[in-house]
Amino acid sequence: METPKFDSPDDETNDEKTAYAFFGLALYMAAVMEKNVIGLLVPHRIARARAEGRVLTKDPYEQAAKAPLKENVRKITPFIISDQALADELLTAADRRNYLAHEFWAKHIEGIFADGPRRRLIAKLKNDIETFGALAHRVDVFSDAVLEKSFGATPAHTASLVQQSIAQARAAK
C-alpha cells in the first residue's frame, strides 16, 4: 500500500468541506491501520492454535475487531519486537485515532470557520493521514512474512487468489 501524498497546507482548497474530507480520510486511514494490526494478530492466533492442537471456537477476526486498537497493538508487540519503534508509534497512533474519533470536533469546531485555524487543522489531518498510512504499510510488511511462514501464502499466491476472485465476480454478472 502506498502512503497518500498531499500538496502543502497552503493550497487553494481549504474550505470547510475540505477540512471535513481530510478528517474523514484520516479516520479511514486509521481504520486501514487498525485492519492491518488485526491482519497481523489473527494469523498468529490461528497458527498458535494449530501448533497446540486446539480448535478455535470463536471467530478470531471478530474477536480482534471488537477489541480496542491499543489492546490489539499490545498483543502484536511480541511479533514486531525487531521494530520496537513501530510498536511505540502504533500506540501513539492509537491515541491519536481515539482523539480524532472522540474529541477532535469538540475541541476544534470553532476553528473550522476561520481560514488560519482551518489551514492548521487541515495540515494536522494531512500529517495524520500520512502517519496512519505509513504505519499500516509497516505492519503489512510483518503480516506478509507471518502469512508466508505460517501458511505458505506468498504475495504472488495472494495476488493470484485476488485475480481469481475478480474473474469469478466478473463471470457471475
Secondary structure as the mmCIF struct_conf table of DSSP 4:
data_model
#
loop_
_struct_conf.conf_type_id
_struct_conf.id
_struct_conf.beg_label_comp_id
_struct_conf.beg_label_asym_id
_struct_conf.beg_label_seq_id
_struct_conf.end_label_comp_id
_struct_conf.end_label_asym_id
_struct_conf.end_label_seq_id
HELX_LH_PP_P HELX_LH_PP_P1 GLU A 2 PRO A 4
TURN_TY1_P TURN_TY1_P1 PRO A 9 ASP A 10
BEND BEND1 ASP A 11 GLU A 12
BEND BEND2 ASP A 15 ASP A 15
HELX_RH_AL_P HELX_RH_AL_P1 GLU A 16 ALA A 51
TURN_TY1_P TURN_TY1_P2 GLU A 52 GLY A 53
BEND BEND3 LYS A 58 LYS A 58
HELX_RH_AL_P HELX_RH_AL_P2 PRO A 60 LYS A 66
BEND BEND4 ALA A 67 ALA A 67
HELX_RH_AL_P HELX_RH_AL_P3 LEU A 69 ILE A 76
HELX_RH_3T_P HELX_RH_3T_P1 THR A 77 ASP A 83
HELX_RH_AL_P HELX_RH_AL_P4 GLN A 84 HIS A 102
TURN_TY1_P TURN_TY1_P3 GLU A 103 GLU A 103
HELX_RH_AL_P HELX_RH_AL_P5 PHE A 104 HIS A 108
TURN_TY1_P TURN_TY1_P4 ILE A 109 ILE A 109
HELX_RH_3T_P HELX_RH_3T_P2 GLU A 110 PHE A 113
BEND BEND5 ALA A 114 ALA A 114
HELX_RH_AL_P HELX_RH_AL_P6 ASP A 115 PHE A 151
HELX_RH_AL_P HELX_RH_AL_P7 PRO A 155 ALA A 171
TURN_TY1_P TURN_TY1_P5 ALA A 172 ALA A 172
#
